[in-house]
Amino acid sequence: MRNIEVLDGITDKQEIWCRTYAKTLSYREATEAAGFSESHDKVGYRLMKRDSVRNRVRELIKAGAADAEYDVTEVIRYLKNAAFLDVTDFFEEASVIDFKGERFTTLQVKDFQKLEKWQRMLITEIYTTKAGSIRVKFFSKEKAIELLGRYYNIFGAEVSDLGSTPNLIINFTKVENKQLCEK
């Protein structure tokens, strides 16, 4: 026998789903936490079509945002920047002389002072490999698009859980860098 208490048109299970979704923006985590047996995408799509559930999620997100260092608007702006990132904004051409004395044009990572704060926030890692190439890792564009789609509920039931999407990695060796610039 199920224990279902309806409060403002929302059952106990739905309340658990709303609270978890507001916290994680993940249909999968919310569906598992609430104990629904159906597919997480179907449950999420079905519940988010209901005004009472959608309003409750918004209410919970706003309540959580009041305690957060960043508000929802700032997080959405960050996700939009990550989703529509143009990696060419992070590099500039440089003239280099190789070991044979030949001059060629290469790409190099821009000086951090030339990058805007929002651009620097999108970089999750930079390091030089043993081979001497520079590796720049950015926040995942795919994950940003997924989170924006879920926030605006634009994908509906067709959304599949992308799981942990790898971050976008730009990795240029010196030879590849030279070849790219010569094209």
N, C-alpha and C positions, 0 to 999 in steps of 0.2 A: 504494500500500500504506500503510495507516494504522499509525502507531506508537502502540499502546495498551498502557500499563502499568497494571495494576490494583493499587492499594494500598488495603488495608482496604475492598475492595468499590467503590472509586471509580477511574475511569479518569483519565488525564491531562486530557482535555477536561473531565471533570466537576470535577476539582480546580480548573481555571482558572475554570470557571463558579462554583463555590463561593466562591473567593477574591474574584472580582469582585462577586458578589451580596452577600457579607458586607460589602463596602466601600461599595457603592452602593445596595443594596436595590432594584435595578432589574433585572427579568427581561430587558429589552431589552439593556442594557449587558452583562450577564453572558453572554447568548446570543451576542451579536456577538463578545465577547472570546474565547469558547471556540470559535467557528467553527462552531456548529450552523447547519444550513440551514433547519430548521423554524421555525415561528412562535415568537416569544419566549415568548408565553403558554403554548403547548403544552409547550415545553421546560421552562419553569419549573414548571408544574403537575406534569408527569411526574417531574421530578427531585426536587421537594420532597415527593413521595409516598414516596420511598425513605428509609428510616430512616438509612442510611449517609450520604446527602447532607444530610439535615436535621440530623443530629448534627454533621457536619463544618461546616456553616454556623454552627450555634450555637457550636461550638468556636472558629471564626475570629472571630465577633462578640465573644465573651467575651475572646479574646486581644487584639483591637483595643481593646476597651473598657478594658482594664487600662492602656493607654497614653494613653487619652483623658482630657481634662479632666472630661468628664461621663460617667457610666456609662449603660448601656442603660436602666436604670430611669428615670433622669432624662430621657433623650431620649423615652422612651415617654410619660412624664407630660406633657412639653411638647407632644408630638403630640396627646395626648388633649385637653389644654387648647385647642389650636388647632382641633381637629376639632369640639369642642362649645362653641365660643366664643359667648357671648351679647353682642353688640355694645352692648346697652343698658347693660351694666355700665360702659361707658367714658364715658357721657354723663350729664349731670344737667340738670334744668330750671333756667332762670334767668329772672328777670323783667327785661324790657328796655323802655325807652321809645324809640319810633321818632322820626323827624324831625318828625312831625306832633304829637308830644306824647302819642301813644296808647301805653298800656302793653300789652304782650303777653308771653306766655311763649314761650321759645325753648329750644333744646337747646344745650348747650356741652360741650366736652370737659372731663372732670373734671381737677382739679389732679393732677399726677403723684404728689404725696405721698399722695393718697387711693387710688391704685391699688396693688395688691399687685405684688411683683416679677414673678411669673409673668405678670401681665397686661401689664406694661410690656414684657416680653420678646416678646410677640406682635405689638407694634406695630413695623412695619418702616420707617414713614415718616410724618411729620406736617409739613404746610406750609400756608401761607395763599396762596391764588391771587391773581392780580392783581385779580379781581373782589371779593376780600375774604372768600371762603368758605374754610372750613377743610377740608382734605383729610386723612383718616386712612387709612393703608394697613396692613392686617393680614396676617400669614402666611396663606397660602391654606388654607381649610378643606378644600377638595377634595383638595389635595395631602396634607394631614395624614391624611385618611381613607384615601386610597390607600396611603400608607406604613404606616399601622397595619394595613390589610387584608393587605398583603404580608407584614408582619412576623409576623402571626398566621396567615397563609396561609388566610384565610377566603373569598377570592373564587374561588379555584381557577382553572380555565382560562378563565373568562368575563372576567377582567380585561382591559381594553383599556388600552393605554398612553395615559395622559392627556397625555403630553408636558409642556410647560411650562404649567401651569395658572395663569392670572393670579391675582394676589392679590386678596382681597376689598377693595374700595375704597368707603368711605363718603364722599360728597361732597355737602354741603349748601350751597346758596346761601342768602343771607339771606332771600330771598322764599320759597323752598321750605321752609326751616326754619320760618318763620312759618306757612305753610300746613299743615305737618305738625302743628304744635302746636295749631292751631285745630280740627282734626278730632276 
